[in-house]
Amino acid sequence: MKKILKKLSKMIVGVSATALLATAGASTVHAIDTSVVDEAWGKPTFVYGGGLSDAELAETQELFEIDSMDDVAHTPALGEDLVNYLGYGSGDTASMISSVLVQRDNNSGVNVDILTPEDITTITSQQYTNAAITAGVEDVNIEVASIRPVTGESALTGVYKALEVNGEDLDQERMEVAQEELETTSEIAEGEDLDEEESSRLDGAIVDIKQQLGDIKERTDEVATREEIEQIINEALEKYDLQNVISVDNINILVNYFENYQQTSAIDSEQVKEQLNEFANNLGDRLGDAWQQAEESGLLERIGNFFRDIIHSIANLFR
């Protein structure tokens, strides 16, 4: 009976948190206005999957609300781009389906909206954001969409290409480590069967770990030892109430990843520090806005005080 009650409680909390997160995300969809010309980049940049047919490309344009290709800078994401940016892949363009729309937005941090969450089956917007910051992406709005189900793991290729066509090159090593981060966090979330709320808390823990590792490097001019990394990870998981959720095996996977992470220039980058701070604030604001919207709509009364308190504490974690 206890097990049934525990499972039921988790299900109700998960549904409630998912409702809040969906409410928070709804207001930011289509934040990129293709009629606006930014002084830094000019037009927003549309990088579409090179494996799309003409009809599929037209359908993809509609997803991004692009009325005319004249309104955007545009280029395909090719199989060779995947190899060039991420260091792996067959180079087969036919498999490149997901597309991105990217716009420079100075002093905004990195903001990602997935317009077709039902067709980006593995990666969340927060996972994209975290990995993009690792790679060196800064101050951009990114929209991701696909006309049919894909894992979404190659979408950052389009972001990197959008930066390149606008004269901004990223460090190869950091792009590859960012991809490792994307795959590591998504595999852990999937392997542990995390719900959306738990996945968001894991994203918060990842930000916390990066910040602490950066502080160690700044304070001592040395990277953390493996033992220190493990301790930092365990403390972050406890802080976000994930200590009984993430397995020992997956903690070891995180330790291995962060050993690689701190060997890149991301570890002591002032730009990464600023973008991580912005991301943490955005996570808090996103949940805080959802809280207010849910309160005004009466959703919280339907959830009940017990679950209301739990969800409120989630927002406070990111603040």
TORVOPA-12101 format. One line per 10 residues: their letters; for each residue z, y, x of N, C-alpha, C. Coordinates in steps of 0.05 Angstrom, whole numbers. Example, Ala and Ser with C-alpha at 12.3 -4.5 7.8 and 13.67 -1.06 7.14 Angstrom:
2
AS	156 -114 264 156 -90 246 156 -66 264; 142 -45 257 143 -21 273 157 1 258
REM end
This chain:
319
MKKILKKLSK	0 -24 16 0 0 0 0 25 17; 16 25 39 17 48 57 -10 54 69; -24 33 77 -50 36 89 -70 49 69; -68 40 44 -86 50 23 -80 80 18; -54 87 17 -47 115 13 -56 132 36; -53 122 60 -62 137 84 -92 142 84; -107 121 77 -136 123 76 -144 143 54; -131 141 31 -137 159 9 -131 188 16; -109 193 30 -101 220 38 -122 231 57; -131 214 77 -151 224 96 -177 230 82
MIVGVSATAL	-184 214 61 -209 219 47 -207 245 32; -185 251 19 -182 275 3 -182 299 22; -167 298 44 -167 320 63 -195 324 75; -209 302 81 -236 304 92 -255 318 73; -254 310 48 -271 322 27 -265 351 24; -238 358 24 -230 386 20 -239 403 44; -235 393 68 -243 408 92 -273 411 93; -287 389 85 -317 391 85 -326 412 66; -313 414 43 -320 434 23 -316 462 34; -294 466 49 -289 492 61 -309 498 82
LATAGASTVH	-315 478 100 -334 483 121 -362 489 110; -369 475 89 -396 480 77 -397 508 65; -375 516 53 -373 543 42 -376 564 64; -363 559 87 -364 578 109 -392 580 120; -406 557 122 -432 558 135 -453 569 117; -449 568 91 -471 576 72 -479 605 75; -461 622 82 -467 651 83 -483 659 107; -484 641 127 -498 648 152 -526 637 155; -534 620 136 -560 607 138 -582 629 135; -603 626 151 -625 645 153 -615 673 162
AIDTSVVDEA	-597 673 181 -587 698 193 -609 712 209; -629 697 218 -650 708 234 -672 721 216; -675 746 218 -695 761 203 -720 764 220; -741 750 212 -766 750 228 -781 776 226; -772 794 209 -785 820 207 -773 841 226; -752 833 239 -738 851 258 -748 846 286; -755 868 300 -763 866 328 -740 876 346; -730 857 362 -708 864 380 -720 876 406; -706 895 417 -716 909 441 -717 891 465; -698 872 467 -697 855 490 -720 835 490
WGKPTFVYGG	-724 821 468 -743 800 466 -769 807 451; -767 827 434 -789 832 416 -784 815 391; -803 797 385 -801 780 361 -782 756 366; -770 745 345 -756 720 348 -775 699 359; -765 678 372 -782 658 384 -779 631 369; -801 621 360 -802 596 344 -814 574 363; -797 555 369 -806 532 385 -806 507 367; -830 498 360 -832 476 341 -839 450 355; -831 428 341 -836 402 352 -866 397 357; -873 390 381 -901 385 388 -913 361 374
GLSDAELAET	-896 344 363 -905 320 349 -912 325 320; -910 350 311 -915 356 283 -945 358 278; -954 348 255 -982 353 246 -984 382 236; -1008 391 230 -1011 418 220 -996 422 193; -998 401 176 -984 403 150 -954 403 154; -944 387 173 -916 387 178 -906 413 191; -923 425 207 -916 450 219 -913 472 198; -932 471 179 -930 491 156 -905 487 140; -897 461 136 -873 455 122 -848 465 137; -849 462 164 -827 471 181 -825 501 180
QELFEIDSMD	-847 515 180 -846 544 178 -831 553 153; -836 538 131 -822 545 106 -792 541 108; -784 521 123 -755 516 127 -742 540 140; -756 553 159 -745 576 173 -752 602 159; -766 601 136 -774 624 121 -792 643 139; -810 630 154 -829 646 170 -854 649 153; -859 673 144 -882 678 126 -909 676 142; -908 685 167 -932 685 183 -925 681 212; -942 666 226 -937 661 255 -939 688 270; -951 708 258 -952 734 271 -925 748 273
DVAHTPALGE	-906 737 256 -879 749 256 -861 739 278; -870 718 293 -854 706 313 -870 700 338; -857 699 361 -869 687 385 -867 657 380; -887 642 387 -886 613 380 -898 596 402; -887 572 406 -896 554 426 -886 526 419; -900 504 425 -891 478 419 -871 467 440; -853 450 431 -835 435 449 -849 409 455; -856 404 480 -872 381 488 -854 360 502; -864 336 503 -850 314 517 -843 321 545; -862 335 559 -857 342 587 -835 363 589
DLVNYLGYGS	-830 379 568 -808 398 569 -781 383 569; -779 362 554 -755 346 553 -749 335 581; -769 326 595 -766 316 622 -758 339 641; -772 361 639 -767 384 657 -739 396 654; -730 399 629 -705 412 624 -681 394 627; -684 369 617 -661 351 614 -662 328 634; -684 325 648 -685 304 669 -688 276 660; -696 272 635 -701 245 625 -722 245 603; -729 221 594 -748 219 572 -775 208 582; -791 199 562 -817 187 569 -839 208 572
GDTASMISSV	-834 232 563 -855 252 564 -874 251 540; -866 234 520 -883 230 496 -878 252 476; -898 269 472 -896 292 454 -894 283 425; -904 260 418 -904 250 390 -876 249 379; -856 245 396 -828 242 386 -814 269 383; -827 291 390 -815 317 388 -819 328 360; -798 327 343 -800 334 315 -783 358 308; -758 359 317 -741 381 310 -750 407 322; -744 429 308 -753 456 316 -730 476 315; -734 498 330 -713 518 331 -726 546 329
LVQRDNNSGV	-710 564 318 -717 593 317 -695 607 332; -702 623 352 -682 635 370 -686 665 371; -664 680 369 -666 709 370 -643 720 387; -649 738 406 -629 751 422 -612 769 404; -586 767 407 -567 783 392 -544 791 411; -547 814 424 -529 821 446 -500 823 436; -482 813 453 -453 813 449 -444 798 424; -460 778 416 -453 763 392 -442 735 398; -445 727 423 -439 699 430 -463 681 422; -458 655 423 -479 635 415 -472 626 387
NVDILTPEDI	-491 629 368 -487 621 340 -509 602 332; -501 579 321 -520 559 313 -517 552 284; -539 553 269 -540 543 241 -560 520 240; -551 498 228 -569 476 223 -579 479 194; -604 485 190 -615 490 164 -619 465 148; -623 442 161 -628 417 147 -607 396 157; -582 399 151 -562 380 161 -567 351 153; -581 347 131 -587 320 122 -607 307 140; -622 323 156 -643 312 173 -636 314 203; -614 327 210 -604 327 237 -580 309 236
TTITSQQYTN	-584 283 242 -565 263 234 -541 259 253; -543 269 278 -522 263 297 -507 287 307; -520 309 312 -508 332 326 -500 353 306; -476 365 310 -466 387 293 -472 414 306; -470 435 290 -475 462 300 -456 469 323; -430 461 320 -410 467 341 -416 452 367; -426 427 364 -434 412 388 -457 426 403; -477 435 387 -499 450 399 -488 475 414; -470 489 401 -460 514 412 -445 509 438; -427 489 438 -412 483 461 -430 475 485
AAITAGVEDV	-449 458 480 -468 449 501 -485 472 511; -495 489 493 -512 512 501 -497 530 519; -471 535 514 -455 552 531 -452 540 559; -448 514 560 -447 500 585 -472 505 601; -495 504 588 -521 507 601 -526 535 611; -511 555 600 -515 583 609 -528 600 588; -531 590 564 -542 606 542 -521 626 533; -530 651 527 -511 671 518 -524 690 498; -508 699 479 -515 720 460 -542 715 446; -543 693 432 -567 687 416 -559 675 389
NIEVASIRPV	-575 679 369 -573 665 344 -594 643 344; -586 619 337 -604 596 337 -604 582 310; -627 576 300 -629 560 276 -644 534 283; -635 512 272 -646 485 278 -654 472 252; -678 460 252 -687 446 227 -706 424 235; -708 405 216 -728 383 219 -737 375 192; -763 367 190 -774 360 164 -767 331 157; -757 315 176 -749 287 170 -726 280 189; -712 258 183 -688 252 199 -693 247 228; -678 261 245 -678 258 274 -649 260 284
TGESALTGVY	-643 250 307 -616 252 317 -609 281 324; -629 296 333 -625 324 340 -617 328 369; -617 307 385 -608 309 413 -627 325 430; -652 328 422 -671 342 439 -675 371 430; -660 380 410 -664 407 400 -659 429 421; -640 424 439 -634 444 460 -658 448 478; -676 429 479 -701 433 494 -716 458 484; -717 460 457 -730 483 445 -716 509 452; -689 509 453 -674 533 460 -680 541 488; -680 522 506 -686 528 535 -714 539 538
KALEVNGEDL	-733 528 523 -761 538 525 -763 566 514; -748 572 492 -749 599 481 -738 619 501; -718 612 516 -707 629 537 -728 633 559; -741 611 566 -761 612 588 -784 630 581; -795 628 557 -818 644 550 -810 674 548; -784 679 546 -775 707 546 -764 716 574; -772 700 594 -765 708 622 -737 701 631; -723 683 617 -696 676 624 -694 647 633; -689 642 658 -688 614 668 -658 605 671; -654 580 665 -627 569 667 -625 549 690
DQERMEVAQE	-601 544 699 -597 525 721 -602 497 712; -618 482 727 -626 455 720 -602 436 718; -584 438 737 -561 420 737 -543 425 712; -540 450 705 -524 456 682 -537 447 656; -563 449 654 -577 439 631 -573 409 627; -574 395 649 -571 366 648 -542 358 641; -523 373 652 -495 368 645 -489 375 616; -502 397 606 -499 405 578 -510 383 560; -532 370 568 -542 348 552 -523 324 552; -511 319 575 -490 298 577 -467 304 558
ELETTSEIAE	-459 330 557 -438 338 539 -445 333 510; -470 341 503 -479 338 475 -478 309 467; -488 291 484 -489 263 478 -461 251 478; -444 260 497 -416 249 498 -400 256 473; -400 281 466 -384 289 443 -395 277 417; -421 276 414 -432 265 389 -427 235 387; -428 221 410 -423 192 410 -394 186 404; -376 203 415 -347 199 409 -342 204 379; -353 226 369 -349 232 340 -359 209 323; -383 199 330 -394 177 314 -379 151 318
GEDLDEEESS	-372 145 343 -357 120 349 -330 119 337; -316 142 335 -290 144 323 -291 149 293; -315 151 283 -320 156 254 -304 181 245; -307 203 260 -293 227 254 -306 240 229; -289 251 211 -300 267 190 -306 295 200; -317 312 183 -326 338 192 -304 355 203; -281 353 190 -257 369 199 -247 359 226; -246 333 229 -237 322 255 -257 328 277; -282 328 271 -303 335 290 -300 364 299; -294 381 280 -290 410 287 -265 413 305
RLDGAIVDIK	-244 397 300 -221 398 317 -227 388 346; -245 368 347 -253 358 373 -268 380 388; -286 394 374 -300 416 386 -281 437 397; -260 443 382 -240 462 391 -226 452 416; -220 426 417 -207 414 440 -225 416 465; -251 412 461 -270 414 483 -270 442 495; -270 463 477 -268 490 486 -242 495 502; -220 485 492 -194 488 505 -194 476 533; -206 452 535 -207 438 561 -223 454 581; -246 464 572 -263 480 590 -248 505 600
QQLGDIKERT	-234 518 582 -220 542 589 -198 536 609; -183 514 605 -162 507 624 -173 499 651; -195 485 652 -207 477 678 -217 502 692; -228 521 677 -236 546 689 -213 562 700; -190 562 686 -166 576 696 -156 564 722; -157 537 724 -148 524 748 -166 532 772; -192 533 767 -210 540 789 -206 569 797; -202 587 777 -197 615 783 -171 619 798; -151 604 791 -124 608 802 -121 596 830; -134 572 835 -130 558 860 -154 557 878
DEVATREEIE	-177 565 867 -203 563 880 -210 533 886; -198 515 871 -203 487 873 -208 475 845; -224 454 844 -228 441 818 -204 423 813; -200 416 788 -178 398 780 -182 370 790; -161 356 796 -163 328 803 -168 311 778; -175 286 782 -180 269 759 -154 266 742; -131 265 755 -106 262 741 -100 288 725; -106 311 736 -102 336 722 -121 338 698; -146 329 701 -165 330 679 -155 313 656; -145 289 663 -135 270 642 -112 283 627
QIINEALEKY	-94 296 642 -71 308 630 -79 331 611; -98 347 621 -108 370 605 -121 360 579; -137 338 581 -150 327 558 -129 317 538; -109 302 547 -89 291 529 -73 314 516; -67 335 530 -53 358 519 -70 372 498; -96 375 503 -114 387 484 -117 370 458; -119 344 462 -121 326 439 -95 328 422; -72 329 435 -47 332 420 -45 358 406; -54 379 419 -54 406 407 -70 406 381; -93 392 381 -110 391 358 -106 366 340
DLQNVISVDN	-82 354 344 -74 331 328 -94 308 328; -105 303 352 -125 281 355 -114 259 373; -89 261 381 -78 242 401 -78 213 391; -77 209 365 -78 182 353 -105 176 341; -124 193 347 -151 189 336 -171 181 357; -170 194 380 -189 188 402 -178 165 419; -194 144 423 -185 121 438 -182 126 468; -168 108 481 -165 110 511 -192 108 524; -210 91 514 -236 88 526 -252 115 524; -250 128 502 -264 153 498 -251 176 514
INILVNYFEN	-225 174 518 -212 194 536 -222 191 564; -226 166 573 -237 161 600 -266 172 602; -281 169 580 -308 180 580 -307 211 582; -288 224 569 -285 253 571 -277 260 600; -259 245 612 -251 250 639 -275 249 658; -292 229 655 -316 226 671 -335 250 667; -338 258 641 -355 281 636 -345 306 649; -319 312 646 -309 337 656 -307 338 687; -306 314 699 -309 314 728 -337 324 736; -357 316 721 -384 326 726 -386 356 719
YQQTSAIDSE	-375 364 697 -376 391 688 -366 411 708; -343 405 720 -330 424 739 -344 424 766; -364 408 770 -379 409 795 -403 429 792; -407 440 768 -429 459 763 -418 487 765; -436 506 765 -428 534 766 -415 544 740; -416 527 719 -403 535 693 -373 538 696; -361 523 715 -332 523 718 -320 550 724; -335 566 740 -323 592 747 -342 615 739; -358 610 718 -376 631 708 -361 650 689; -362 676 695 -350 695 677 -365 696 650
QVKEQLNEFA	-391 692 651 -407 691 627 -398 668 609; -393 645 621 -384 622 605 -357 628 592; -339 640 608 -313 647 598 -315 665 574; -332 685 575 -335 704 553 -347 690 528; -367 672 533 -380 659 511 -361 639 497; -344 625 513 -325 607 502 -304 622 485; -295 645 495 -276 661 479 -289 669 453; -314 677 454 -329 686 429 -331 662 410; -338 639 421 -341 615 405 -315 607 391; -293 608 406 -266 602 395 -260 621 372
NNLGDRLGDA	-265 646 376 -260 666 355 -278 661 331; -303 654 336 -321 648 313 -312 624 297; -302 604 311 -292 580 297 -269 588 279; -251 605 289 -228 614 273 -237 631 250; -256 649 255 -266 666 233 -280 650 212; -296 630 221 -311 613 202 -292 599 183; -271 587 194 -252 573 177 -235 593 160; -229 616 173 -214 636 158 -230 647 134; -256 652 138 -273 662 116 -275 641 94; -277 615 103 -278 593 83 -253 592 67
WQQAEESGLL	-230 596 81 -204 597 67 -204 618 45; -213 643 52 -213 665 33 -231 659 10; -256 649 16 -275 643 -5 -264 622 -24; -252 601 -12 -241 579 -28 -218 589 -46; -202 607 -35 -180 618 -50 -190 634 -74; -211 651 -69 -222 668 -90 -236 652 -111; -248 629 -103 -262 613 -123 -245 594 -138; -219 591 -130 -201 573 -143 -201 545 -132; -217 541 -111 -219 514 -99 -191 504 -89; -176 523 -78 -150 514 -66 -131 505 -88
ERIGNFFRDI	-133 516 -112 -115 507 -133 -122 479 -141; -148 472 -139 -156 445 -146 -149 426 -124; -148 435 -99 -140 418 -77 -111 411 -78; -94 431 -85 -66 427 -85 -52 439 -61; -27 445 -64 -12 459 -42 -11 442 -17; -7 416 -19 -4 399 5 -29 401 22; -52 397 10 -77 398 26 -84 426 34; -76 445 18 -80 473 24 -67 480 51; -42 471 54 -27 477 78 -40 464 102; -50 439 99 -63 425 121 -88 440 130
IHSIANLFR	-104 448 111 -129 462 118 -124 489 130; -104 503 120 -96 529 131 -88 526 160; -74 505 167 -65 500 195 -89 495 213; -111 483 202 -135 478 218 -147 505 227; -149 524 208 -160 550 216 -143 563 237; -117 561 234 -99 574 254 -102 563 282; -110 537 284 -113 525 310 -134 540 327; -155 550 314 -177 563 328 -171 592 334; -150 603 323 -145 631 326 -129 638 350
REM end
